[in-house]
């Protein structure tokens, strides 16, 4: 499919064509000048050199207009006038544009040589001041007056005006946009007569074409602003419809905002009850009817009830035999437009607009009304659905409230259970441990080797069970507690965790290596300490017998997060178990070889997840383990 340029808009090819032609002419002139350097007269070479300079200047001007911002076009035009005027020795340069009345023009851009008094931009200048020159310009011809004083009698009126301005010579080129002459570009000399050669006049025509293209961009921008205003108005109506809560509110939104897009003084919106064959009047704007503009559900037959396509009446008085037009005329409506509101094959209403004077609706206005009608039809059709959704939302809210109350009860029940474990279950364990210790201390001399072994096993089992209960309590609290994240210095949390493990570190002879500095993270302070304590305890525990643990702690940051590594030189973990070890009660080794509850890494996983982070491990058997967790980094 071939690409076409819409009338009135600018094709980027226009400026490119001008540039290409100027470049070709400059190259040709350079070649010609080079050939004539030998044997040509100095005058010939001088004229060719001046022409080359002029065309190069135009090339620079044309290049300057390419992609120039719209708000810089005026300054660029004045700069071009000044560059050409200074080069040619002119005293004034100007762009004058014709007004819509066809009788006046405005000097929209002006340049004066240095030393000349400033002239204010002139508006509404009568065309009759230069009848001969204006006729030539309108015909698309060049106006070239080498000597104003010597011009013929056919331009006597123009001569008197020019002489009163002090002009001795001038040249002007028509400005054309899409074949329409919109004004002209000109230069004048007041100090001395300055004739323009034919070659210079040709180049002035090129300058006029460049300026015309720039002005055409300006017109396109104005057209785009009109379209933008239309889109903004439709957007406002659309937003208002979305915010409305009833059919009447929807209709009011449309009738309140539509006059900003289409000039109207009569409007109404009706909703159809197809089964009853009636129409409910939702909203009305009519200066002849003093009643409340929102009629509150008035029902009555209305004209054009059965229209299937937009119906336009240019003048209701011109159709006296049409009963519908008679109704409209009685309401003071002269020009009228009815827009059917349909969703698929279903008619849901009608949208009518009118004017009190004869002014038929244009195609652009009909398009706007149809687009508004489409939004209105969909909105009216969905009103019932919105009401059902509102009722459903109320029911859902009640359900959420009920479930929230039930959840609160469950949390309270869990807290009660946790309290029971903390006090009722641990109390017998503490008694068992205390009595066994007393047995050994008070009656140890009466126990044989087997009795001492049994007592040791009882105390070990009691301590292990007490540790398991404490771990389960920690895990339970992490599931139910509300964690408020804040900026926490990782170094401080790590120091607290190490302090809690001082005895274990001393007992094992462990070496703790910390790469500083450590970053801050978004975390819950106490929970972060629990994570570090459990990972460090894990690293101290799972090492080969008789080998002091070596633990390295480091961190890395990037993409709004911080990843903390706790690496050891322990026994390692097979890849098949990398995910399983974070489950509750998941143990890979017997309690005699490596004591533990199987809850520590589950606590780590739960804690990091509650702090909106991630946790994992990289490990191989015999090569140690590299546990990591990742938390958000503070903003800024």
N, C-alpha and C positions, 0 to 999 in steps of 0.2 A: 504494500500500500504506500503510495507516495505521500510525502510529508508536505502539508500546506500551511501557509501562514494565515492566521485569522486576520481579517481586515481590521485595521486600527491598532494592531499590535506590531512590535518591532521584531524583525528577524535578525538574529545575530550575524547573518551573512552580509547584511547591508554594510556594516562597518568594515568587515573583512574585505569586501570587494573594493571599497575606497582605499584601504591600506595597500592591497595588492597592486592596484593601478598606480598608486603613488610610488611604491617601491620600484615597479618596472620602469616608470618614467625617470626616476633618479638614476637607476643603473644605466639606462640608455643615454642620459645626459652625460654621465661620467665617461662612458665609452666615447661619445662624440667629442667631448672636450679633450680627451687623450689623443684622438686622431688628429684634431686640429691644432694641437700644440705646435706642431711643426708646419710652418708655412702660413698659418692663418694670421690675420692681422690682430693686433692687440685689442682692437675694438670688438672684433668677433669673439675672441676668447673672453673678453670681459662680459659681454652680453650672455654668453653661454654660462659663464661662472655665476652671474647674478641669477640666472634662471635656475641653475642647479641649487643655489642657496635657497631660493624661494620654495622650490619643490621639496627640498630637505626640511625646511621649516614647516611646511604643510604636513609632511610625513610625521614630524614630531608632534604637531598639534593633533593629528588623527590618532596617533598612538596614545596620547594623553587622554583622549575621550574613551578609549577602550576600558571597560570595567570601572569607569569613574563612578563613585557613589552618587546616588541621586541628589543628595543634599550638597554635592560639590559641583553640579552641572553649571549652575549660574556663574560661579567663580571661574570655572574652566572656560566658559564662553567669553567672559570679559578678558581673561588671560590671552585667549586666541586673538581677540580683536586687537589687544595691545601689541602682541607679537607681530601680527601682519601690518598693523598701522605703523609701528615704529620702523619695520623693515622698508615699507613703501614710502615713508616720509609723509604720511597723512597726519592730519591734526585731530580727526574725530573718527570713531568707529561705533556703529550702533546696530542693534537688532530691533526691528519694529514688527509687532504682530497685530493682525487685524482682529477687531472685536466682532462678536456675533451679530451686532446690529448692522454690519456692512457699511457703516457710515464713519466710524472712527477707528483709530489704531492706538496702540500703547508702545512707547519706547521701553522695552523690558530690560535691555542690557546696553550699557554705554561705556565708552572709553574715550578719554581725552589725553592728548599729548601733555608732557610736562610743561608747567608754566601757564597752562590755560585754566581759566576759572571753572570750578565745579558746576555742573548743570544737574539739577534735580531730575529724577526719572519722570517723564511726562506721560500722562494718562489721558485718554479720550481726545486725542488730537484729530481734528476734522480731516477727512480724506480730501476735502476740497482745496486744501492748501497746495497740493501737488497733483492736480488732475491728470496732467500729461504723464508724469512718472508713474502714478498709481495704475493708469490704464496699461502701460507697458508691463509693469510687474504682474498685474492680474492675467495678462496674456502669456506670462511665463518668459518674458524677454528681459534682456539686460538693459539697465539704464546706465549709459556712459556719457558724461558731460565733461569733455576736456576743458572747456571754457564756458563758464556760466554766462559771462557777459556777451558771448558770441552765439548763444543758442537762438534758434529760429523762432518765428512768431507763434508757431503752434504750441510753444511752451512758455508763453509770455507770463502767465500767472505763476508757474513754477519758478521762473527766473526771478520775479520780484520777491518771492518768499525766500529763495536761496540767497539773493543779494542782501536781504535784510538780516540774514544770519551771518553774513560775511563770507559765504562760500565762494571760492573761485573755480573749483572743479570738484567732481564727485563721480562715484561709481556705485551701483547697487545691483544686487542679485536677488531674484525671487527665492523664497523658502517654500519648498513643496513637501507635503506629507501625503503619501498615497494618492498623488495626482492633484491634491487640493493645495492651492496657494494660500498660505497662512500668514504671509508677511514678507519681509525682505531684510537682507544684510547689506550694509553700505559703509563707505568711507568717504570722507570729505576733507578738502584742503582749504584752509582759509588764509594761509600766509602767501601762497603763490599757486599758480596753476600747475596741476600735476596730472598730465595725461597718462592713461594706463594702456600698455601695449595689449595686443590681442592675446598673446601668451599669458600675460598677467591676468587678464579678464577670465581666461579659461581656468586659471588656478583659483581665482576668486569664486568661480562656480563650484569648484571642488570644496572650498571652504564652506560655501553655503550648504552644500550637501552634507558635510560633516555636522554643521550646526543643526540642520533640519533633523538629522538622525538623533541628535541629543535631545532636541525638543520633543521628538516623537516618543523617546523613552519617558520623558516627563508626562506626556499624555497617557501613556500606558500605566504609569504609576498612579495617576489619578483614577483611571479605570479600576485598577486593582484595589485602591482604597474604597471605591464604591462597592466592589465585591466583598471586601473585608467587612465593611459595615453591614452588608446584607447577612453575611455568615454570622457575624456577632449577634445581630438581632435574632436570627433563627436559633442560635445557641442559647440566648437568654430565654426565648420562649420555651425551648426544649427543657432547660433547667427548671423553669417555673412549672412546667407540666409535671416533671418528675417529683417536684416538691409538693404538688397539690395532693389533697387527700380525698377529694370528692369530684364528681362530674361537674358540679357548678363551679368549683374552684378552678378546675382545668379550663372551662370555658371563659371564666373571668381573666385568667392569665393571658389567653390568646387575644381577647378583645382589648386588654389594657396595653399590650405591646405591639400589636400589628400596625396601628397607625404610624409607628416610627419607621416602618418599612414600606407601607403603601398608604397614600393619601386617601383617607376615607372619613366619612362622618356618620355612616349608618353601618351597623353590623349586628348579627345575631347568630347564635349557635343553638341548634335543636338536636335532641336525641330521639330516635325512632323507637316506638313500640310496634314492631311489625305485626304482631298477632292482633293487636287492637286497631291497627290502622291509624294510630294517633302519633302526634309529635309533642314531646315535652320541651318547652322553651327553657333552656338552661341559663342563658345570659343574653342581654340586648344592650346596644348602644344606639340611641335614636334621639336626636335633639328635639324632635317634634313631640315626643312622648315624655311627659314630666315624671312618670312613675319611677320607682326604684329600678336601677339598671339591672339588678339580678331579680328576675320575676318570681323566683321561688317555686318553680315547677309548674308554671301555667301550661295547660294543654289546649291545643286548638289545631285545626287544619291550617297548613301554610302553603304558599305557592311553590311550584316546582318540586313537590314532594316526591315525585317519581323520577327525577332527573338522574341519569346514569353517568353523564359526563359533565364537565364544567359548562355552565350555561351563561352566556353573556348577553345582556340587553344594553345597547348603546344609549337608547333614549326611550324611557317608558312612555312618554307622551306621543311618540311616533307609532305606538301600537295600541290605539284606543279600543280595539275590538278584543284584545287579549285580556281576559279577566285577571290573570296573574299580574300583568303590567299595571292594570288599574289599581290593584291593591297596593302595589309598590308606589305608584304615583300619589295615592292618597296619603302615604306615609312621608311624602316629600322626597322620594328617591327618583333620580333621573337616570343615572347610569348604574348598572347592577351586575353582580357576578355571583352565581350560586355554585358552590363546590360540594359535590356529593362526598359523604364520609363513608368509605367502604373498607372492610377488612376481608380480603378474598372476595367471595361472592355475596357476603352479608352486608346489607346497608345498615349502618349504625346511627346515621344522622346526616345533617346537612349544615353547611357553614356558608353564610351569606354576607356579602359586603356591598356597600353602595355609596354613591355620591349625590349630593344635593343639586349639583349642576351637571350639565352634559359634558362629560369627559370620559370617553370609552377607556376601558382598562387595556393597557398595553400587554404584549406577550410576556415581557419581563415580570409585570405585576401578576399576571395569571400564574406564571411559574412559581412565584413566591407564595401566592395563595394556595396553590395545589400542594406545595411542599408543607406548608403549615397545616393544611387539611389532612395530609397523610399522618403527621404527628398527632393531630387531634383525634383522628379515627382510632389509631392504635391506643391512645391513652383512654378514650372513652370505653373501648372494648375491654381494656384491662382493669377498669375501675372495680368491677365486681371481684375479679381475682385478687386485687390488692386488699379488698375488704376481707375476703376469706383468709388471705395470708395474715392479716392483722389479727383475726380471731385465732388462727392457728398459733401465732406468735404468743398471744396471751396464754393459751393453753400450755405451750412449751415453757413459758416463763414459770408458770405454776409448777410444772413438772420439775424444772431445774431447782426451784426453791425446795420442793419436797425432797429431791435427791440430795441437795446440799445439806438439808437438815439431817437426813439419814447418814450422810457421810460424817457429819459432825458427831453423831452418836457413835459411829464406828471408831472415829479417832479417839473419842473419850473412852470407849471400851478398850481400845488398844493401849491407851495410856494407863488405864487401870490394870490391864494385864501386865504391862511392863513394870508397874509398881509392885505387883504381886511377885514377879520373878525376882526383882531387885531385892525385896525384903523377905518374902515368905520362903523362896527357894534357896537363897544364898545363906540364910540364917542357919538351917540344918547343916549346910556344907561347912560353915565356919565352926559350928559346934563339933562336927566330926573331926575336922583338922585339929582343933584345940584339944579334944579329948585324946586323940591319938598321940599328939606331942606330949601331953601329960603322962600318958601310959608309958612312953619310952623313957621320959625323964624320971618318973617316980618308981617304976617297976622294971626298968631296963635290966637290972641285975638278976631278975627272976626269969627273963625271957631267953630262950636259946636262940641259936642262929636263925632258925626258921621263923620264930616269933618276931625278931627284929626285921626280917625281910618282909613279913606280912605287914607290919606296922609302916615300913617305908612305902610299900605299894599303896596302902590306904591313903597316906598323906599325898603321894604323887597323884593318885587318881582324884582326890578331893581338890588339889590345886588346879589340875587340868580341867575338871568340871567347872570350877569357879571361873577360870579364865574363859571357858566356852560360854558360860552364862553372861559374863561381861561383854564378850564380843557380840553375842546375840542382842544384848541390850543396845550396844552401839549401832548395830545394823538396823534394829527396829527404830531407834530415834532418827537415824538418817532418812528412813522412809517416810516418817510422819512430820518431822520438824520443818518449819518454814525457814529457808536459808536466804538471807539478804546479802547479795554480793557487794563487795566494796574493794577498793584498791588495797592490796596487801603486798608488803615487801617480802619476797620469797626468802631472802636471807634471814629475816627475823623468824619466820615460821620454821625454817630448817634448824635454827639454833635451838628452838624449843623442843623439836623432835629429838635432836641429838642429846639434849640434856636429859630427856626421859629415858634414854637408852645408855646412859653413862656406864652403868654396871655391866651391861651386856658387852659393850665395846671394850671395857677393861678386861672382862673375863676371857674374851676371845682373842685379845691382842689385835683387834682390827685396826686397819689404817683407813681413815676417811679423807679422801682428796676432794676438794671443792674448787671448781673453776669460777673465779669471780671476775667481773661483777655479776650478780644475779638480778634478773629483772623483777618488776612488780607485775602482779597478775590480778584479775578480777576474781575474787574468791570469798568464801566465808572463812574468817581467820581460824577458828577452832577446827573446822572440818579440814582445812588445808593441812594443819598440823597432824591430824589423824592420818591423812593420806601419806605424808612423808614418814611418819613413825612406822606405819605398817610396811611400807616398801623398804625402809632401812632395816627393820627387823627381819624381813624376808631375806635380804641380802646377807645379813650376819649369820643366819641360820643354815642356809643351804650351801655349805662348802664341804670340801673333802675333809675327813677326820684328821686332826692334827695340823691343819693348815690355817694360818691366820687370814681372815677375810680382808680383801682390799676392795673398797667401795669408792667409786668415782661419781661425783654429782656435778652436772653441768646443765646449761639451758641455752636455747636458741630462740630467736624471735623473728617474726615476719608475718605479713598479711593479717595484721590485727590479732595475732595470737602468740603465746609463748609455750614452747614445748620443753618440759623438764625431763632429763634423763638421769636414772639411777642405775649404774652399771656395776656388776660384780664379776669376780673371777671364780664363781662357784661351779656347781656340778652341771648346770644347764638344764634345758627342758626340750624334749622332743617336739617337733613342729605340730604333731597331731594334738598336742595338749595346750597349745598356745591360747585357745579360746576357752577351753574347759576350766582352766585354773581360776578363772574369775567367777565361777559359779559357787554357790553356797555349799559348804561341806565337801568340796572337791579336793582330795588329797592324792598326791602321787607317790608318797612314801609312807612307811609305817611310823607310828608315833614313837616307837623306841629309838629308831635311827635318827629321825628328824622330828622333834616334838612340835606340835601345833594343833590348832583347832579346825583348820580348813575354812575359816571364816575371814581371815585377814584380807586376802585379795578380793573377796566378795565385798568387803567393806570399802576397799579402795575403789572398785568399780562403781558401787552405789554412790559414794561421796563425789567422785569426779563427774558422774552423770548428773547428779543433782546440782552441781555447779556449772552445768551447761558445757561440759568438756568431754574429752575422749581419753581412753587409756588403752595401752597395748604393750606387747613384749616382742623382742627379737632375741632368739636364743637357739643354741645348738648344744647337745649333750657334750660335756667335758670342756666347753668353751665359754662358760659363764652366761649370764643373762643381762639383757639391757631393757629394763622396764622404762616406760615413758608415759607421761600424761600431759595433756594439752588443755590450757585454759585461755580465755580471752585476755587480751592485753588492754590496759587502760587507754582511753582515747587521749590523744595529744601527747 
